[in-house]
Amino acid sequence: MNRRGHTRGISWRSRREFAEHGIAGARIERIVSAARTNKAQLYAYFGNKDKLFDTIFFRWSGS
């Protein structure tokens, strides 16, 4: 899978995780498991959980 496919998968799974658990309760382990990737890839693409949340929120808001 290429970078675009990985980031889409992570983004899709993280939306659900953040919606269900909020930023404090969201777990990277659940996101990477559902996205069938690993923490190293998530951190390489997004940096950390806060940046991932910011990216997802920015896309949701259409800003």
DRENTORKOL-3810 file (N, C-alpha, C; in nm, 4 decimals):
REM DRENTORKOL-3810
@n.u->0.0849; n.v->-0.1174; n.w->0.0000; ca.u->0.0000; ca.v->0.0000; ca.w->0.0000; c.u->0.0898; c.v->0.1242; c.w->0.0000
@n.u->0.0482; n.v->0.2262; n.w->-0.0727; ca.u->0.1278; ca.v->0.3483; ca.w->-0.0800; c.u->0.0914; c.v->0.4446; c.w->0.0341
@n.u->0.1642; n.v->0.5551; n.w->0.0390; ca.u->0.1429; ca.v->0.6528; ca.w->0.1465; c.u->-0.0015; c.v->0.7033; c.w->0.1490
@n.u->-0.0559; n.v->0.7338; n.w->0.0324; ca.u->-0.1928; ca.v->0.7861; ca.w->0.0265; c.u->-0.2927; c.v->0.6845; c.w->0.0842
@n.u->-0.2743; n.v->0.5586; n.w->0.0496; ca.u->-0.3617; ca.v->0.4539; ca.w->0.1028; c.u->-0.3489; c.v->0.4399; c.w->0.2527
@n.u->-0.2254; n.v->0.4458; n.w->0.3028; ca.u->-0.2043; ca.v->0.4370; ca.w->0.4477; c.u->-0.2673; c.v->0.5555; c.w->0.5199
@n.u->-0.2438; n.v->0.6762; n.w->0.4694; ca.u->-0.2979; ca.v->0.7924; ca.w->0.5394; c.u->-0.4504; c.v->0.7934; c.w->0.5354
@n.u->-0.5095; n.v->0.7481; n.w->0.4256; ca.u->-0.6563; ca.v->0.7378; ca.w->0.4199; c.u->-0.7078; c.v->0.6386; c.w->0.5223
@n.u->-0.6440; n.v->0.5223; n.w->0.5290; ca.u->-0.6865; ca.v->0.4201; ca.w->0.6253; c.u->-0.6743; c.v->0.4694; c.w->0.7680
@n.u->-0.5635; n.v->0.5333; n.w->0.7990; ca.u->-0.5431; ca.v->0.5871; ca.w->0.9336; c.u->-0.6453; c.v->0.6965; c.w->0.9616
@n.u->-0.6664; n.v->0.7844; n.w->0.8660; ca.u->-0.7620; ca.v->0.8944; ca.w->0.8846; c.u->-0.9021; c.v->0.8416; c.w->0.9100
@n.u->-0.9433; n.v->0.7471; n.w->0.8279; ca.u->-1.0780; ca.v->0.6895; ca.w->0.8413; c.u->-1.0976; c.v->0.6265; c.w->0.9787
@n.u->-1.0005; n.v->0.5454; n.w->1.0219; ca.u->-1.0130; ca.v->0.4764; ca.w->1.1512; c.u->-1.0016; c.v->0.5739; c.w->1.2673
@n.u->-0.9174; n.v->0.6750; n.w->1.2523; ca.u->-0.9001; ca.v->0.7694; ca.w->1.3626; c.u->-1.0243; c.v->0.8557; c.w->1.3828
@n.u->-1.0964; n.v->0.8871; n.w->1.2760; ca.u->-1.2219; ca.v->0.9631; ca.w->1.2911; c.u->-1.3162; c.v->0.8911; c.w->1.3854
@n.u->-1.3321; n.v->0.7637; n.w->1.3618; ca.u->-1.4221; ca.v->0.6849; ca.w->1.4464; c.u->-1.3698; c.v->0.6784; c.w->1.5905
@n.u->-1.2409; n.v->0.6565; n.w->1.6037; ca.u->-1.1808; ca.v->0.6476; ca.w->1.7374; c.u->-1.1999; c.v->0.7784; c.w->1.8144
@n.u->-1.1718; n.v->0.8913; n.w->1.7512; ca.u->-1.1891; ca.v->1.0209; ca.w->1.8174; c.u->-1.3367; c.v->1.0493; c.w->1.8465
@n.u->-1.4240; n.v->1.0127; n.w->1.7559; ca.u->-1.5681; ca.v->1.0350; ca.w->1.7761; c.u->-1.6199; c.v->0.9535; c.w->1.8945
@n.u->-1.5727; n.v->0.8312; n.w->1.9072; ca.u->-1.6212; ca.v->0.7438; ca.w->2.0143; c.u->-1.5564; c.v->0.7710; c.w->2.1494
@n.u->-1.4289; n.v->0.8112; n.w->2.1488; ca.u->-1.3539; ca.v->0.8182; ca.w->2.2746; c.u->-1.2992; c.v->0.9567; c.w->2.3081
@n.u->-1.3113; n.v->1.0520; n.w->2.2172; ca.u->-1.2513; ca.v->1.1837; ca.w->2.2394; c.u->-1.1004; c.v->1.1755; c.w->2.2254
@n.u->-1.0358; n.v->1.2894; n.w->2.2263; ca.u->-0.8905; ca.v->1.2896; ca.w->2.2065; c.u->-0.8177; c.v->1.2236; c.w->2.3237
@n.u->-0.8651; n.v->1.2460; n.w->2.4460; ca.u->-0.7982; ca.v->1.1883; ca.w->2.5630; c.u->-0.8149; c.v->1.0367; c.w->2.5692
@n.u->-0.9306; n.v->0.9870; n.w->2.5269; ca.u->-0.9565; ca.v->0.8432; ca.w->2.5361; c.u->-0.9166; c.v->0.7640; c.w->2.4131
@n.u->-0.8886; n.v->0.8328; n.w->2.3032; ca.u->-0.8489; ca.v->0.7639; ca.w->2.1798; c.u->-0.7138; c.v->0.6965; c.w->2.2006
@n.u->-0.7004; n.v->0.5786; n.w->2.1452; ca.u->-0.5765; ca.v->0.5023; ca.w->2.1594; c.u->-0.5154; c.v->0.4746; c.w->2.0227
@n.u->-0.3895; n.v->0.5093; n.w->2.0108; ca.u->-0.3156; ca.v->0.4852; ca.w->1.8867; c.u->-0.3164; c.v->0.3364; c.w->1.8534
@n.u->-0.3073; n.v->0.2524; n.w->1.9544; ca.u->-0.3057; ca.v->0.1078; ca.w->1.9322; c.u->-0.4315; c.v->0.0616; c.w->1.8589
@n.u->-0.5469; n.v->0.1136; n.w->1.8994; ca.u->-0.6724; ca.v->0.0759; ca.w->1.8332; c.u->-0.6777; c.v->0.1290; c.w->1.6900
@n.u->-0.6280; n.v->0.2499; n.w->1.6696; ca.u->-0.6287; ca.v->0.3090; ca.w->1.5356; c.u->-0.5420; c.v->0.2276; c.w->1.4412
@n.u->-0.4183; n.v->0.1979; n.w->1.4809; ca.u->-0.3291; ca.v->0.1250; ca.w->1.3899; c.u->-0.3760; c.v->-0.0179; c.w->1.3679
@n.u->-0.4365; n.v->-0.0778; n.w->1.4683; ca.u->-0.4900; ca.v->-0.2124; ca.w->1.4515; c.u->-0.6034; c.v->-0.2131; c.w->1.3492
@n.u->-0.6967; n.v->-0.1190; n.w->1.3641; ca.u->-0.8092; ca.v->-0.1114; ca.w->1.2717; c.u->-0.7641; c.v->-0.0729; c.w->1.1309
@n.u->-0.6598; n.v->0.0099; n.w->1.1215; ca.u->-0.6095; ca.v->0.0547; ca.w->0.9918; c.u->-0.5112; c.v->-0.0450; c.w->0.9300
@n.u->-0.4813; n.v->-0.1505; n.w->1.0037; ca.u->-0.3864; ca.v->-0.2532; ca.w->0.9580; c.u->-0.2521; c.v->-0.1942; c.w->0.9178
@n.u->-0.2009; n.v->-0.1119; n.w->1.0089; ca.u->-0.0691; ca.v->-0.0522; ca.w->0.9899; c.u->0.0035; c.v->-0.0596; c.w->1.1229
@n.u->0.1024; n.v->0.0231; n.w->1.1440; ca.u->0.1768; ca.v->0.0198; ca.w->1.2691; c.u->0.2030; c.v->0.1614; c.w->1.3193
@n.u->0.2452; n.v->0.1697; n.w->1.4448; ca.u->0.2684; ca.v->0.3001; ca.w->1.5066; c.u->0.3740; c.v->0.3802; c.w->1.4320
@n.u->0.4788; n.v->0.3143; n.w->1.3860; ca.u->0.5868; ca.v->0.3850; ca.w->1.3163; c.u->0.5331; c.v->0.4586; c.w->1.1941
@n.u->0.4457; n.v->0.3947; n.w->1.1194; ca.u->0.3882; ca.v->0.4592; ca.w->1.0014; c.u->0.2989; c.v->0.5755; c.w->1.0419
@n.u->0.2147; n.v->0.5548; n.w->1.1409; ca.u->0.1272; ca.v->0.6631; ca.w->1.1854; c.u->0.2099; c.v->0.7834; c.w->1.2291
@n.u->0.3120; n.v->0.7599; n.w->1.3097; ca.u->0.3943; ca.v->0.8707; ca.w->1.3576; c.u->0.4750; c.v->0.9343; c.w->1.2448
@n.u->0.5159; n.v->0.8558; n.w->1.1469; ca.u->0.5890; ca.v->0.9116; ca.w->1.0321; c.u->0.4993; c.v->1.0053; c.w->0.9514
@n.u->0.3732; n.v->0.9684; n.w->0.9368; ca.u->0.2801; ca.v->1.0486; ca.w->0.8569; c.u->0.2221; c.v->1.1668; c.w->0.9327
@n.u->0.1925; n.v->1.1481; n.w->1.0623; ca.u->0.1191; ca.v->1.2505; ca.w->1.1362; c.u->0.1962; c.v->1.3118; c.w->1.2530
@n.u->0.3022; n.v->1.2514; n.w->1.2984; ca.u->0.3825; ca.v->1.3077; ca.w->1.4071; c.u->0.3433; c.v->1.2592; c.w->1.5450
@n.u->0.2205; n.v->1.2852; n.w->1.5848; ca.u->0.1716; ca.v->1.2409; ca.w->1.7155; c.u->0.0189; c.v->1.2454; c.w->1.7156
@n.u->-0.0406; n.v->1.2028; n.w->1.8256; ca.u->-0.1865; ca.v->1.1937; ca.w->1.8323; c.u->-0.2520; c.v->1.3313; c.w->1.8190
@n.u->-0.1939; n.v->1.4325; n.w->1.8794; ca.u->-0.2518; ca.v->1.5665; ca.w->1.8695; c.u->-0.2506; c.v->1.6173; c.w->1.7252
@n.u->-0.1417; n.v->1.5940; n.w->1.6552; ca.u->-0.1340; ca.v->1.6370; ca.w->1.5149; c.u->-0.2299; c.v->1.5565; c.w->1.4280
@n.u->-0.2454; n.v->1.4291; n.w->1.4588; ca.u->-0.3421; ca.v->1.3467; ca.w->1.3866; c.u->-0.4823; c.v->1.4029; c.w->1.4072
@n.u->-0.5173; n.v->1.4328; n.w->1.5315; ca.u->-0.6482; ca.v->1.4907; ca.w->1.5611; c.u->-0.6678; c.v->1.6227; c.w->1.4862
@n.u->-0.5664; n.v->1.7091; n.w->1.4903; ca.u->-0.5753; ca.v->1.8375; ca.w->1.4204; c.u->-0.5983; c.v->1.8179; c.w->1.2712
@n.u->-0.5277; n.v->1.7228; n.w->1.2124; ca.u->-0.5432; ca.v->1.6942; ca.w->1.0693; c.u->-0.6843; c.v->1.6469; c.w->1.0392
@n.u->-0.7346; n.v->1.5554; n.w->1.1197; ca.u->-0.8693; ca.v->1.5014; ca.w->1.0981; c.u->-0.9732; c.v->1.6110; c.w->1.1190
@n.u->-0.9586; n.v->1.6887; n.w->1.2245; ca.u->-1.0545; ca.v->1.7959; ca.w->1.2517; c.u->-1.0533; c.v->1.8986; c.w->1.1387
@n.u->-0.9357; n.v->1.9337; n.w->1.0902; ca.u->-0.9234; ca.v->2.0298; ca.w->0.9802; c.u->-0.9960; c.v->1.9782; c.w->0.8565
@n.u->-0.9811; n.v->1.8499; n.w->0.8255; ca.u->-1.0486; ca.v->1.7920; ca.w->0.7091; c.u->-1.1994; c.v->1.7872; c.w->0.7286
@n.u->-1.2444; n.v->1.7515; n.w->0.8504; ca.u->-1.3882; ca.v->1.7455; ca.w->0.8801; c.u->-1.4512; c.v->1.8827; c.w->0.8659
@n.u->-1.3822; n.v->1.9825; n.w->0.9179; ca.u->-1.4414; ca.v->2.1165; ca.w->0.9182; c.u->-1.4407; c.v->2.1804; c.w->0.7800
@n.u->-1.3626; n.v->2.1245; n.w->0.6886; ca.u->-1.3549; ca.v->2.1791; ca.w->0.5535; c.u->-1.2749; c.v->2.3062; c.w->0.5456
@n.u->-1.1994; n.v->2.3361; n.w->0.6508; ca.u->-1.1186; ca.v->2.4585; ca.w->0.6532; c.u->-0.9933; c.v->2.4435; c.w->0.5714
END
